Amino acid sequence: MILFICAQDLNFFWLGLIKNQSLEVLEKVDSSPENILKSLDEFLRSHKFDVDQLKGVSVVSGPGSFTASRISLIIANGLCFTKTIPLFVLENQFNLTPKDLVRDKGVGEVDKRFEKTSQK
């Protein structure tokens, strides 16, 4: 599965799991972006999913709050780098819901900076 992170607002963010280009699990977390990492750990544990099972991370890069986007991108980059898995980037220029965004755009485009790293 692919982890989905969408943080475009300072008051909440979305975490999900994508399987076969569809959001299998989606949760809205009413918290600031500084809590993404803690919430991500709780989210994966609650769904009995281990980070080592991830096949990639799909992160929404914007538009929206710069702080929220930056934190979510840093976490996604860190996971992809340490796990050598692909990073997919989605832009949500029309402010679609997470389900509509994944339905319309899939997991996103592969971030070319991680393409070589994820193939090791």
C-alpha positions as CSV (number, residue, x, y, z in Angstrom):
1,M,0.0,0.0,0.0
2,I,0.9,3.6,-0.4
3,L,0.7,6.1,2.4
4,F,-1.3,9.3,1.6
5,I,-0.6,12.5,3.4
6,C,-2.5,15.7,2.7
7,A,-1.8,18.8,4.9
8,Q,-3.0,22.0,3.3
9,D,-4.4,23.6,6.4
10,L,-3.1,24.6,9.8
11,N,-6.0,23.1,11.7
12,F,-6.3,19.6,10.2
13,F,-4.7,17.1,7.9
14,W,-5.6,13.8,6.2
15,L,-3.9,10.4,6.4
16,G,-4.8,7.5,4.2
17,L,-3.7,4.2,2.6
18,I,-4.0,3.8,-1.1
19,K,-4.4,0.4,-2.7
20,N,-4.9,-0.1,-6.5
21,Q,-5.2,3.7,-7.1
22,S,-8.0,3.9,-4.5
23,L,-8.1,5.2,-1.0
24,E,-8.8,2.1,1.1
25,V,-8.5,4.0,4.4
26,L,-8.9,7.8,5.0
27,E,-8.9,9.7,8.3
28,K,-9.1,13.4,9.0
29,V,-7.0,14.4,11.9
30,D,-8.0,17.6,13.7
31,S,-4.6,18.9,14.8
32,S,-1.8,21.1,13.7
33,P,0.8,19.9,11.2
34,E,3.4,19.6,13.9
35,N,1.5,16.5,15.0
36,I,1.7,14.6,11.7
37,L,4.5,12.3,12.7
38,K,2.8,11.3,16.0
39,S,-0.6,10.9,14.3
40,L,1.0,8.9,11.5
41,D,2.4,6.4,14.0
42,E,-1.0,6.1,15.7
43,F,-2.8,5.8,12.4
44,L,-0.6,3.0,11.2
45,R,-0.9,1.2,14.5
46,S,-4.7,1.5,14.6
47,H,-4.8,-0.2,11.2
48,K,-2.3,-2.8,12.1
49,F,0.0,-1.6,9.3
50,D,3.7,-1.5,9.6
51,V,5.8,1.2,8.0
52,D,8.0,-1.5,6.4
53,Q,5.0,-2.6,4.4
54,L,4.7,0.7,2.5
55,K,5.4,0.6,-1.2
56,G,5.6,4.4,-1.5
57,V,4.3,7.7,-0.1
58,S,1.9,10.1,-1.9
59,V,2.0,13.6,-0.5
60,V,-0.1,16.7,-1.5
61,S,2.3,19.5,-2.2
62,G,-0.2,22.3,-2.3
63,P,-1.6,24.8,-2.7
64,G,-2.4,25.7,0.9
65,S,-0.6,26.5,4.1
66,F,3.2,26.6,3.4
67,T,3.9,25.4,6.9
68,A,1.5,22.4,6.6
69,S,2.8,21.5,3.2
70,R,6.4,21.8,4.2
71,I,6.1,19.6,7.3
72,S,4.2,16.9,5.3
73,L,6.8,17.0,2.5
74,I,9.7,16.7,5.1
75,I,8.1,13.6,6.7
76,A,7.3,12.0,3.3
77,N,10.9,12.7,2.1
78,G,12.3,11.2,5.3
79,L,10.2,8.0,5.0
80,C,11.0,7.5,1.4
81,F,14.7,8.1,1.9
82,T,15.1,5.8,4.8
83,K,12.8,3.0,3.4
84,T,14.1,3.5,-0.2
85,I,10.6,3.7,-1.6
86,P,9.2,6.1,-4.2
87,L,7.8,9.5,-3.3
88,F,4.7,10.6,-5.3
89,V,3.7,14.2,-5.3
90,L,0.1,15.5,-6.0
91,E,-0.9,19.1,-6.5
92,N,-4.4,19.9,-5.5
93,Q,-4.9,23.1,-7.4
94,F,-8.7,22.8,-7.4
95,N,-9.0,22.0,-3.7
96,L,-10.6,18.6,-4.3
97,T,-11.4,16.3,-1.4
98,P,-8.7,13.6,-0.8
99,K,-11.0,10.9,-2.4
100,D,-11.7,12.9,-5.5
101,L,-8.0,13.9,-5.8
102,V,-6.8,10.3,-5.7
103,R,-9.7,9.2,-8.0
104,D,-8.7,11.9,-10.6
105,K,-4.9,11.9,-10.3
106,G,-4.0,8.5,-8.8
107,V,-1.0,8.5,-6.4
108,G,0.7,11.4,-8.2
109,E,3.9,11.9,-10.1
110,V,7.1,10.3,-9.0
111,D,9.4,12.8,-7.5
112,K,12.5,12.5,-9.8
113,R,14.9,13.3,-6.9
114,F,13.9,10.1,-5.2
115,E,13.6,7.9,-8.3
116,K,17.3,6.7,-8.2
117,T,17.2,6.3,-4.4
118,S,14.1,4.2,-4.4
119,Q,15.5,1.8,-7.0
120,K,18.4,0.6,-4.8
